[in-house]
C-alpha cells in the first residue's frame, strides 16, 4: 500500500513538472529586452527595457546598473552610456545617447557566424563598438557607415539606432553572413525589436511570435499626433513590456529624448518614480558615473529590491520543480524495478 502511494506521488510530481510553463529547461535562454522608437512631426523618443534572465550580469544584482558621462575629447564626441561592470571591474556599455542625439541599444538573438572581412579597419581587438558608435558618429547614416567598416565575425544581437531626425534602423545578421538593415518609415512612424531576428524570425529566444513585440507595436500604433508621443506614454509601453515572471525581471528601463538631450530612467520596474538627467548639463560636469540605485528614493529602492526578490523566489520554485521532475523521471523506473524484484522475491518465499 505504501509503495502504491509513493508511486502515485511520483506520477503527480512528474505531471506538475512537465506542465510547468517553462518551455522545459529554457530558463536563462536569452535576455528578453525590448527596444523601440517613434517620431511624429519632429518629436522623437527612444525606449529600452533591459531584462535579465539567468545568464545576465544583473540577474542577482538589481543595484548594478551604472550610468557613465564621458565628455567630448579629441577622439570622441560627448556621450552618456548605461550598463554595468562585468565581473565587477570591466566596463560593459549596453545603450546610450551622445551630444548630437544619436541613440543606441541592442537585443540578444541566437548567434550567427558572419563572413570574415580582414580588410575592414575596425574589430573587437582595436576598437570598442559600443563607445565608438556614439563617439565617432552624429547620426544614423554615419553610424551605419562605421558599422559597415567593422569586422564582427559573429553576431548574437541586433543593434537599434535612432537619431534626432527621427530616423531609426535595426541592424541584424543574416544567414548569408552579412548585415541587413530594417528601417523605420519616415516621419510619423515607429519601429521595435525584441529577441527574434528581424531578417530570420525563426531564429529567436523565447516565444515566437513574441508577445512583448506585439504589445509594443500595438501601443506604438496608437500614436497619432505629437500630443500622445510623450514620456508618460513611452513609460506606459515600458510598463507593459517589463518582465514579471519566473524567467526574467527588468533591472532598469530608460527613455531618451534625442532633441532635448534628456534621459529618463526607471529602477527595477518602479515606474511611479522617474530619474531625469540632462545630458548636456551632466557632460559639462566632466567624466563621472552614477549607480542608478543611488538616484532613486529609499521607497523606490526598497520596492525594487522586493520586486527582484519575488522574481528570484519564483525562479527558484520553478527550478525546484524541474529538478524534482527530473529526479522523478529517473526514479520511476528504479522504483518500478524495486517493486517488481520485491514482489518476485516475496512470491518465491511463499
N, C-alpha and C positions, 0 to 999 in steps of 0.2 A: 504493500500500500504506500509506504514511504517513497519507494522508487518511482511509483506511478506519479505521485505528487511532484517529485523532483523533475521528472521528465516533462510534465505539464508546465512547470515553472520555466524550464529552459526554453520550451517552444514559445511561450509568451514573450520572453526576453528577445528571442530571435525576431519575432514579428515586430516588436516595438523598434528594435534597432534597424530592421530592414526598411521600415516605412518612415523612419525619421527623415524629414525633408532636407537632406544634405547632399543630394546627388552622390550618395555613397561617401567615399573618402575624399570629398572635394574641398574640405576646409583649407583655407590658405592658398587656393589656386587662383592667384591674381588679385590685384587690388582694385576694388570697384569704384574707381574715380569717375567724375563727370566734369567735362569742360563744355562751356557754351558761350556764345556771344550774340549780340543783336545790335542793330542800328536802325534808327528812324529819323529822317530829316536832320541828319548831322549829329544826333545824340548817339553815343556808343557806350556799351557796357560789356564787360567780360567777367565770367564767373567760373569758379572752380570749387568742387567738393573733393577734398583729399580723404580717401577712405583707406583704412588699414585692416588688412587680414593678417593671417598668422606669419607670413613671410615679410611683413612690413616693419621697418625700424621703429615705428611709433606704436606697434601692437601693444606693448607693455608700458608705454611711456607717453601718456597724453600731454605731459608737460615739456616734451622735447622739441616742439615747434620753434624755430628760430627765424627772425626777420633781420636781414642784413641791409645796411645802406652803404653803398660804395660810390663816392663822388666821382665826377669826371676826372680823368687823368690824360696824360699824353697818349696813352694807348687805348683807353676805353671811354665810352660815354658813361654818364652817371646812371646808376640803376639801383633798384630795390630787388632783393631776392628773398624768397621764402623756402624753407626746407628744414634740415636738421643736421646734426653732426653724426656722421656714420661712425659707429663704434665709439662714439664719444669724442672723437678728435678730428675726423676728416670732414671738411665742409661738403655738404651734398645739397646743391641747389635743385629745386623742383619746379619753381614757377617764379614769375616776376614781371616787372614793368620798368622801362627806362625813362630818361628825361624827355624823350620825344613821344612817349605814349605807346611804344611798341610793347605788347604783352605776349607772354607765352605760358604754356603749361603742357602736360602730356598725360596720356593714359597707357596702362600696361596692356599689351596684347601678346599672343604667342609669338615667339621669336622666329624670324625669317632670316636666313643667310642671304646677304647681298653680294653682288659681284665685287670682287676686289678691284680697286682703282688706285694703284700705287702712284699714278701720275698726279693725283689730286693733292693739293698742298696741306690740307688740314686733316688731322686724325686724332685719335684719343691719346697718342703719345706726345703730341706737340701743341695741343690746344684743349680747352675746356669748353665744349659747345654751349652749355647752359649759361656760361658767363659771356662767351663771345657773341652769341645771338643778340643779346642786349647791348654788349659792349662795342660791337662793330657795326650795328645796323640801326637805321632810324625808322624803317617801315617794312612792310611785308615783302616788297619787291627786293630790297636789299637783303633781307633775311633769307629768302629763297635762294638768292644768288650765293650767299655764304654757305648755306646748307648743301647746295649743289657742288661746292668745292670740298666737301667733307667725305672722306673715305670711311664709311661706317662699318663695313664688313658684315655686321649683323645688326638686327634691329628688333627689339622686343617691346616697342612702344610706338605711339603716334604723337607727333608734335602738333600742337594747336597754337596758331598765331593770330593776333588781332592788332590793328593799329588805329591811329587817331582818325583816319578817314572812314573807318567802319569796315574796311576790308578784313576778311578772315579766311584762313585756309587750314586744312588738315593735311599733314604730310605723313603718308603711310608707305610701308614696304610692300612690294608685290612679289608674286611667285617667280617672276622673271628676274628677280634680283636687283630691281631698280626702285626708285621712289615715284609715288603717284601723288598728285595734288588734287584735293577736293575743296573747291572754293565755295564760300558763301555767295549768295547773289549780290547784286549791287545794293544800293540803299534800301531801307525798309525791308530787311530780311534777317534771318538768323541761321545759326549753324551750331551743331552739338556733336559730341563724341563721348562714347563710354569705352567698353572693353571688347568691342569687336572690330576687326579690321575693316575700314570703310571700303576698301577695294575688294577684299575677300571676306565677307561677313560670316562665312562658315568657319573662319579662324577666329576664335573668341575665348574669353574667360567668362565663366558664369553662364547664366541662361541666355539663350538666343531664340526668339527675339528678346532684346533686353528691355525689361520693364522700366528701368531708370531712363533709358533713352527715349522711350515712348512718352513717359510722363513729362520729361524735359521738353521735348518737341511740342507736345500738346499745349503746355503752358506758354512756350515761346510764340506759338501761333496766335495767342490771344493779344499780342502786342500789335495794336493797330494805329497808334499815334505816339508821339514823343511823350505825351502825358502819362501813359502807362508803361513807358520804358524807364523805370525808376529803380533806385536802390532797394526800396521796400519790395517791389515786385520780384527783383532778382533774388532777394532774400527768401521770398516765398518759394521760388524754384529750388534754392539750395535746401530749404527745409523739406521740400517734397522728395528730394532725391538722396537725402542723407541716410546713412545706414543705422539700423536699429534692430539687428538680428544677432544670431549666434555666429555668423560668418565674418562680419567686419563691423567696425564703428567708424565714426568720422572725427578724427582729431582736430581738424581745422577746415574752415571754409573761407573763401575770400571773393571779393568783388573789386575789380579795378575800373576806374573811370579814366580812360586814356586822355580825354580832353582836358579835364581839370587836374589830372595827375594826383588823384585821391585814391587811397586803398582802404578797403573796409574788411575787417577780419572778425571771425566768429570762432570762439574757443569751444571745441568739443560739443558742437551742435547746440550751444546755448544762444539761440537766435534772438532772444529778447535783449541781448547786450551787444552793442557794436563797438569795436575798436577802430577808430578812424585816424588815418595818418596821411599828412600832406607830404607827397614825395619830394616836391621842390624844397620845402622847409627842412625836412629831415636830411636831405643831401647837403644843405648849407651848414649843417652841424658837423660835417666831417664823417669819417668812417666810424660806424658804430653798429651795434646789434641789440635786439631785444629778444627775450623769451616771451612768446605770446601770453603764456600763463601769468606773467608779471604785469601785463597791461589790463587785465580784467579785474572786476571786483572780487572780493572774497566769496560772495554768494555765487557768482557765476563759476568761479574756480571750484568750489565745493560741489556744485551741481554737475559740473563737467566730470569731475572725478567719480561721482556716483554713477553717472551715465556710463563711464568706462568700466567701472567695477561690475555693474549689472551685465554689461556685454561679456566680460571675462567669465562671470558666473554661468551665463547661458552657454558660452562656448565650452566650458569645462563639463557641463552636464551632457552636452551632445557628444563630446569626446568619450565620456564615460559610457554612454550608450553604445557607441561604436565599438569600443574595446570589449564591452560586455557581450555584444553581439558576435564579435569575432571569437571570443572565448567559448561562447555557447555553440557556435558552428563547429568549432574544433572538438568541443567537449561532448556534443551529442553522440557522435559515433563511438567515442570511448565509453560513454555511459551505456550505450546500446550493447556494446561488446561485453561490458561488465555484467549487465543484466543477463545476457544470453549465457555467459560462462557460469554464472552463479546458479541459474536455473538448471543448466545441464548437469552441474555438479550435484545439486540437490536431487535431481532425478536419479542419478546413479546411486546415491546413498540410499534411496528408497528401494 
